[in-house]
Amino acid sequence: MATIAPDVTGLDYFTDRSVLLDPYDYFNAVREGGPVQQMKARDILLVTGFREAVEILLDTKHFSSFINPDPLAPLPFVPEGDDITAQVAAADKGNPMLDLMVAYDGERHAAARSLLNPLFTPSRLKANEAFMHSYGDAMARDFVARGGCEAIGEIATPFVTMVIADLLGVPEDDREEFRKVIDAGPPPGNMDAADEPQQSHPLMYMAAFFMRYLSERRAAPRDDVMTALSLATYPDGSEPPLIEAVKTAMFLFAAGQDTSAKLIGNSLRYLCENPEMQDRLRADRSQIGPFLEEMLRLEGSTKGTFRVCQKATTVGGHAIPAGKKIMIAVSAANRDPRRWDNPNDFLLNRPKIREHLAFGRGAHTCAGAPLARAEVAILLDRLLEHTSAITLDESVHGPKGARTIDYEPSYIIRGLANLHVRFAPA
């Protein structure tokens, strides 16, 4: 007698640990009902279709980013009518440290995003890539000589922390302290406290440092990137409040550190489980870029982003009222069989792979995407250069076919809690 698979669509995506371990089964099951579906456990629409995800991400008229980064918090107002645009614009989140660029809309978002321009000049990025290569090479040599390590805490997180700190010009004495505070705090989208207010302690801690850095530079400019950030103006030439520059810098530091570190971990795990891909990339390092694009599609760091409908509309045949919260399941859209052939398979040099949604789409496309691509590619290049094999430590993770793998309890981020690896030297 055939076994009937259990219905997982009633599970609470935001708190259920089985969904944490494998969100793709959940997304696929929900998608069977259509690309836009009401969650059974929450008053939230789940978008799993690629076309529908792109439509919402590009539509800033009907959808607001206001509910990020704490999408489960109640709206601070009662929606009235079919158009709540004015209510959203006038709303106050209460905690200024959670009123971040990721939640801004329209001109306010464009103005805040423009403050990042001094960080991403060609000369600054070139200098930062030189730092990545040097630091990544030294790190790879060290850990290969040791024979192995816990790759998330000892390689991925320290590496990306130092890279973003170098880009921002954070003083060396403060960099390790920042990393410790972020590591000690809960992950974004903490599943263990999904219905409680998101913790802002790490952001508040860093805000004090960035406030000092930037206020000192405004008072006494230097020839450094922090001065450029402190003196950056909006597109209309006006000077932003200092707190806006502070929030921009600290959010870039925290968000960039977390997602890039998780992408490194996810990529290393795939390479450990697929030694033939390791050999292929060692033989032709130019394939690291295409490898990362397919990793971003198949196992990217971001599982979802959130919107609230501010003007009643219809997407994918589903009527969406004003005030309705929406989860755009990026990792589901990136495996939508209507868009991708054999969507659950890894295919190097997949056609039109850069159309994946791992970095979003539209106004809120990740500003740090070029940085993330560069830092992960450079670190993998250095690890492959100095090794002949990278394998999972089976004394920790168990044998192939019976792995024990732990993920951070986040409904936003897809990332390993730890990854113990062994290195065979080149």
C-alpha positions as CSV (number, residue, x, y, z in Angstrom):
1,M,0.0,0.0,0.0
2,A,1.4,3.4,-1.0
3,T,2.3,5.8,1.9
4,I,0.4,9.1,1.8
5,A,2.8,12.0,2.4
6,P,1.8,14.2,5.3
7,D,0.3,17.6,4.5
8,V,2.9,20.2,5.5
9,T,0.9,23.2,4.4
10,G,-0.6,23.7,7.8
11,L,2.8,24.0,9.6
12,D,3.7,27.4,10.9
13,Y,6.6,28.5,8.7
14,F,7.7,31.0,11.2
15,T,8.2,28.7,14.2
16,D,8.3,25.1,13.0
17,R,11.8,23.5,13.1
18,S,11.0,20.9,10.5
19,V,10.3,23.8,8.0
20,L,13.7,25.3,9.1
21,L,15.6,22.2,8.1
22,D,13.9,21.9,4.7
23,P,11.8,24.9,3.7
24,Y,11.6,23.7,0.0
25,D,9.2,20.9,0.8
26,Y,6.9,23.4,2.5
27,F,7.1,25.9,-0.4
28,N,6.5,23.2,-3.0
29,A,3.5,21.9,-1.1
30,V,2.0,25.4,-0.8
31,R,2.8,26.1,-4.5
32,E,0.6,23.2,-5.6
33,G,-2.4,25.4,-4.7
34,G,-1.1,28.3,-6.9
35,P,1.7,30.8,-6.9
36,V,0.0,33.1,-4.4
37,Q,-1.6,31.4,-1.4
38,Q,-3.0,32.3,2.0
39,M,-0.9,30.7,4.8
40,K,-3.0,28.3,6.9
41,A,-1.2,29.2,10.2
42,R,-0.8,32.9,9.7
43,D,-2.8,35.8,8.2
44,I,-0.1,36.3,5.6
45,L,0.0,35.6,1.8
46,L,2.8,33.4,0.6
47,V,4.2,34.1,-2.9
48,T,6.1,31.2,-4.3
49,G,5.8,32.0,-8.1
50,F,8.7,33.6,-9.8
51,R,6.6,35.8,-12.1
52,E,4.4,36.9,-9.2
53,A,7.4,37.6,-7.0
54,V,8.9,39.9,-9.6
55,E,5.6,41.6,-10.1
56,I,5.3,42.5,-6.5
57,L,9.0,43.5,-6.0
58,L,8.7,45.9,-8.9
59,D,5.3,47.4,-7.9
60,T,6.0,50.1,-5.3
61,K,2.6,51.7,-6.0
62,H,0.6,48.9,-4.5
63,F,3.2,47.3,-2.1
64,S,5.2,48.9,0.7
65,S,8.3,47.6,2.4
66,F,7.2,49.2,5.7
67,I,6.9,45.9,7.6
68,N,10.6,45.0,7.3
69,P,12.6,43.9,9.2
70,D,10.0,42.8,11.8
71,P,7.1,41.5,9.5
72,L,5.2,39.8,12.3
73,A,4.7,42.9,14.4
74,P,1.2,44.3,14.3
75,L,0.6,47.2,12.0
76,P,0.6,50.4,14.2
77,F,-2.7,51.4,12.7
78,V,-6.0,49.9,11.7
79,P,-6.2,49.8,7.8
80,E,-9.0,51.9,6.5
81,G,-10.4,51.4,2.9
82,D,-8.8,50.1,-0.2
83,D,-5.8,52.6,-0.2
84,I,-3.8,53.0,3.0
85,T,-0.8,54.7,1.4
86,A,-1.2,57.8,3.5
87,Q,-1.5,55.6,6.7
88,V,1.7,53.8,5.9
89,A,3.5,57.0,5.1
90,A,2.4,58.6,8.4
91,A,3.1,55.4,10.6
92,D,5.6,55.4,13.4
93,K,7.3,52.1,14.3
94,G,8.2,53.4,17.8
95,N,11.7,52.0,17.7
96,P,13.9,54.2,15.6
97,M,16.6,51.5,15.2
98,L,14.1,49.3,13.4
99,D,13.1,52.2,11.1
100,L,15.8,51.2,8.5
101,M,16.4,51.7,4.8
102,V,15.1,48.2,4.1
103,A,11.7,49.5,5.3
104,Y,11.7,52.8,3.4
105,D,9.6,53.5,0.3
106,G,9.8,55.9,-2.7
107,E,11.9,59.0,-2.5
108,R,12.9,58.4,1.1
109,H,14.4,55.1,0.1
110,A,16.2,56.5,-2.9
111,A,17.6,59.3,-0.8
112,A,18.9,56.9,1.9
113,R,20.3,54.5,-0.6
114,S,22.3,57.3,-2.3
115,L,24.3,57.7,0.9
116,L,26.0,54.4,0.1
117,N,27.6,55.9,-3.1
118,P,30.9,56.8,-1.5
119,L,31.4,53.2,-0.5
120,F,31.0,51.7,-3.9
121,T,33.2,53.9,-6.1
122,P,35.5,51.9,-8.4
123,S,38.7,52.9,-6.6
124,R,37.2,52.0,-3.2
125,L,36.0,48.6,-4.4
126,K,39.4,47.9,-6.1
127,A,41.2,48.6,-2.8
128,N,38.7,46.5,-0.9
129,E,39.2,43.5,-3.3
130,A,43.0,43.8,-2.8
131,F,42.3,43.5,1.0
132,M,40.0,40.5,0.4
133,H,42.6,38.6,-1.6
134,S,45.4,39.3,0.9
135,Y,43.3,38.5,4.0
136,G,41.6,35.5,2.4
137,D,44.9,34.0,1.3
138,A,46.4,34.3,4.7
139,M,43.3,32.8,6.3
140,A,43.2,29.9,3.9
141,R,46.9,29.1,4.4
142,D,46.5,29.2,8.2
143,F,43.5,26.8,8.3
144,V,44.8,24.5,5.7
145,A,48.0,24.1,7.7
146,R,45.8,23.3,10.8
147,G,44.0,20.6,8.8
148,G,40.5,21.9,9.4
149,C,38.2,24.1,11.4
150,E,34.6,25.1,12.1
151,A,34.1,27.1,8.9
152,I,31.2,29.4,9.9
153,G,32.7,30.8,13.1
154,E,36.3,30.6,12.1
155,I,36.4,31.4,8.4
156,A,33.1,32.7,6.9
157,T,32.0,35.2,9.6
158,P,35.5,36.6,10.5
159,F,36.3,37.0,6.8
160,V,33.2,38.9,5.8
161,T,33.3,41.0,9.0
162,M,36.8,42.2,8.2
163,V,35.8,42.8,4.6
164,I,32.8,45.0,5.4
165,A,34.8,46.7,8.2
166,D,37.6,47.5,5.7
167,L,35.1,48.9,3.2
168,L,33.5,51.1,5.8
169,G,36.7,52.1,7.4
170,V,35.8,50.8,10.8
171,P,38.9,51.1,13.1
172,E,40.7,47.7,13.5
173,D,40.4,47.8,17.3
174,D,36.6,47.8,17.0
175,R,36.1,45.2,14.3
176,E,36.3,42.1,16.5
177,E,34.0,43.7,19.1
178,F,31.4,44.2,16.4
179,R,31.6,40.6,15.3
180,K,31.2,39.3,18.9
181,V,28.1,41.5,19.4
182,I,26.5,40.3,16.2
183,D,27.3,36.7,16.9
184,A,25.9,36.9,20.4
185,G,22.6,38.4,19.3
186,P,19.7,36.5,17.8
187,P,19.5,35.9,14.1
188,P,17.2,38.2,12.0
189,G,13.8,36.6,11.9
190,N,14.4,34.7,15.1
191,M,12.1,31.6,15.0
192,D,12.5,31.1,18.7
193,A,10.9,34.4,19.4
194,A,8.9,34.9,16.2
195,D,6.0,36.7,17.8
196,E,8.1,39.0,20.0
197,P,9.6,42.3,18.9
198,Q,12.8,41.8,17.0
199,Q,15.8,42.5,19.1
200,S,17.7,45.7,18.1
201,H,20.6,45.4,20.7
202,P,23.3,44.6,18.2
203,L,22.2,47.6,16.0
204,M,21.9,49.9,19.0
205,Y,25.4,48.9,20.1
206,M,26.9,49.6,16.7
207,A,24.9,52.8,16.3
208,A,26.8,54.4,19.2
209,F,30.2,53.6,17.5
210,F,29.1,54.9,14.0
211,M,27.6,58.0,15.6
212,R,31.0,58.8,17.1
213,Y,32.9,58.0,13.9
214,L,30.6,60.1,11.7
215,S,30.2,63.0,14.0
216,E,33.9,63.3,14.5
217,R,34.4,63.3,10.7
218,R,31.8,66.0,10.1
219,A,33.5,68.1,12.7
220,A,37.1,67.4,11.5
221,P,37.1,65.8,8.0
222,R,39.9,63.3,7.1
223,D,40.9,61.6,3.8
224,D,39.0,58.4,4.5
225,V,35.8,56.7,3.5
226,M,34.1,57.4,6.8
227,T,34.5,61.2,6.1
228,A,33.0,60.7,2.7
229,L,30.0,58.9,4.2
230,S,29.6,61.6,6.9
231,L,29.6,64.3,4.3
232,A,27.4,62.6,1.7
233,T,24.4,64.5,0.6
234,Y,21.0,63.6,-0.8
235,P,20.5,63.8,-4.6
236,D,18.9,67.2,-4.2
237,G,22.1,68.5,-2.4
238,S,20.6,68.7,1.1
239,E,22.5,67.3,4.1
240,P,20.9,64.3,5.7
241,P,20.4,64.0,9.5
242,L,23.5,62.3,10.9
243,I,21.3,59.4,12.2
244,E,20.4,58.5,8.6
245,A,24.1,58.0,7.7
246,V,24.6,56.1,10.9
247,K,21.7,53.7,10.2
248,T,22.8,53.2,6.7
249,A,26.3,52.2,7.8
250,M,25.3,49.9,10.6
251,F,22.6,48.2,8.6
252,L,25.1,47.5,5.7
253,F,27.6,46.2,8.3
254,A,25.1,43.9,10.0
255,A,23.1,42.7,6.9
256,G,26.2,42.3,4.7
257,Q,28.1,40.4,7.3
258,D,25.3,37.8,7.9
259,T,24.1,37.0,4.4
260,S,27.6,36.7,2.9
261,A,28.8,34.5,5.7
262,K,25.8,32.2,5.2
263,L,26.4,32.1,1.4
264,I,30.0,31.0,2.1
265,G,28.8,28.3,4.4
266,N,26.2,27.0,2.0
267,S,28.7,27.0,-0.8
268,L,31.3,25.1,1.2
269,R,28.8,22.5,2.2
270,Y,27.8,21.9,-1.4
271,L,31.5,21.6,-2.4
272,C,32.1,19.1,0.4
273,E,29.2,17.0,-0.8
274,N,30.2,17.2,-4.4
275,P,34.0,16.7,-4.8
276,E,33.7,16.5,-8.6
277,M,32.6,20.2,-8.5
278,Q,35.6,21.0,-6.4
279,D,37.9,19.5,-8.9
280,R,36.2,21.3,-11.7
281,L,36.5,24.6,-10.0
282,R,40.2,24.0,-9.1
283,A,40.9,23.2,-12.7
284,D,39.1,26.2,-14.1
285,R,38.8,29.0,-11.5
286,S,36.8,31.1,-14.0
287,Q,33.8,28.8,-13.2
288,I,33.6,30.1,-9.6
289,G,31.4,33.0,-10.7
290,P,28.9,30.8,-12.5
291,F,29.0,28.3,-9.6
292,L,28.1,31.1,-7.2
293,E,25.1,32.3,-9.3
294,E,23.6,28.8,-9.3
295,M,24.3,28.5,-5.5
296,L,22.5,31.8,-5.0
297,R,19.5,30.4,-6.9
298,L,19.5,27.0,-5.3
299,E,20.6,27.8,-1.8
300,G,20.9,31.5,-1.4
301,S,21.1,33.1,2.1
302,T,17.7,34.9,1.9
303,K,14.6,32.8,2.1
304,G,12.1,35.7,2.0
305,T,11.3,39.4,2.1
306,F,8.1,41.1,3.1
307,R,5.7,43.6,1.9
308,V,2.3,45.0,3.0
309,C,-0.3,45.8,0.4
310,Q,-1.1,49.5,0.6
311,K,-3.5,49.7,-2.4
312,A,-5.9,46.8,-3.2
313,T,-4.9,44.9,-6.2
314,T,-4.7,41.4,-7.8
315,V,-1.6,39.3,-8.3
316,G,-1.6,35.8,-9.8
317,G,-5.4,35.8,-9.9
318,H,-5.5,36.4,-6.1
319,A,-7.2,39.5,-4.8
320,I,-5.1,41.3,-2.2
321,P,-6.8,43.8,0.1
322,A,-5.1,46.9,1.5
323,G,-3.4,46.0,4.8
324,K,-2.6,42.4,3.8
325,K,0.9,41.2,4.7
326,I,2.9,39.3,2.1
327,M,5.9,37.0,2.3
328,I,7.8,36.9,-1.0
329,A,9.5,33.5,-0.8
330,V,12.6,34.3,-2.8
331,S,14.0,30.8,-2.4
332,A,10.8,29.3,-3.6
333,A,10.6,31.7,-6.6
334,N,14.2,30.6,-7.4
335,R,12.9,27.0,-7.7
336,D,9.7,27.7,-9.5
337,P,9.3,25.0,-12.2
338,R,7.4,27.4,-14.4
339,R,10.6,29.5,-14.6
340,W,13.5,27.0,-14.2
341,D,14.0,23.6,-15.8
342,N,14.8,20.9,-13.3
343,P,14.6,23.6,-10.6
344,N,16.0,21.4,-7.7
345,D,19.1,20.4,-9.6
346,F,22.4,22.2,-9.6
347,L,23.3,23.2,-13.2
348,L,26.5,25.1,-13.8
349,N,26.1,27.8,-16.4
350,R,22.4,27.6,-16.3
351,P,20.8,29.8,-19.0
352,K,19.8,33.3,-17.8
353,I,20.9,32.4,-14.3
354,R,21.5,36.1,-13.4
355,E,17.7,36.5,-13.4
356,H,17.5,34.8,-10.0
357,L,16.0,36.8,-7.1
358,A,18.7,36.0,-4.4
359,F,19.5,39.7,-4.3
360,G,15.9,40.9,-4.8
361,R,14.6,43.0,-7.7
362,G,13.7,46.6,-8.3
363,A,14.3,49.5,-5.9
364,H,15.3,47.3,-3.0
365,T,17.8,45.1,-5.0
366,C,20.7,44.5,-2.6
367,A,23.1,47.4,-2.8
368,G,25.9,45.1,-1.6
369,A,25.4,42.4,-4.3
370,P,28.7,43.2,-6.1
371,L,30.6,43.1,-2.8
372,A,29.0,39.8,-1.8
373,R,29.8,38.2,-5.1
374,A,33.4,39.4,-4.9
375,E,34.1,38.4,-1.4
376,V,32.6,34.9,-1.6
377,A,34.3,34.2,-4.9
378,I,37.7,35.4,-3.7
379,L,37.6,33.4,-0.5
380,L,36.5,30.2,-2.4
381,D,39.3,30.8,-4.9
382,R,41.9,31.0,-2.1
383,L,40.6,27.9,-0.3
384,L,40.6,25.9,-3.6
385,E,44.1,27.2,-4.4
386,H,45.6,25.8,-1.1
387,T,43.7,22.5,-0.9
388,S,43.4,19.3,-2.9
389,A,40.2,18.3,-1.1
390,I,37.7,19.9,1.3
391,T,35.5,17.4,3.2
392,L,33.0,17.5,6.0
393,D,34.2,16.3,9.4
394,E,32.2,13.1,9.7
395,S,33.0,12.8,13.4
396,V,30.7,15.9,13.8
397,H,28.3,15.7,10.9
398,G,28.1,11.9,10.4
399,P,28.6,9.9,7.3
400,K,27.1,10.7,3.8
401,G,23.5,9.7,3.8
402,A,23.1,10.3,7.5
403,R,24.3,13.8,8.0
404,T,23.6,15.9,11.0
405,I,23.4,19.5,9.9
406,D,22.1,22.4,12.1
407,Y,20.6,25.6,10.7
408,E,20.3,29.0,12.4
409,P,16.7,29.4,13.6
410,S,15.7,32.1,11.2
411,Y,12.6,32.5,9.0
412,I,14.5,35.1,6.9
413,I,18.0,33.7,6.5
414,R,19.0,30.3,5.2
415,G,22.3,29.5,6.9
416,L,24.2,26.8,8.7
417,A,24.7,27.2,12.5
418,N,28.1,25.4,12.0
419,L,30.1,23.5,9.5
420,H,33.1,21.4,10.5
421,V,35.4,20.8,7.6
422,R,38.7,19.1,6.9
423,F,41.4,20.4,4.5
424,A,43.8,18.3,2.5
425,P,46.7,20.6,1.4
426,A,47.4,21.1,-2.3
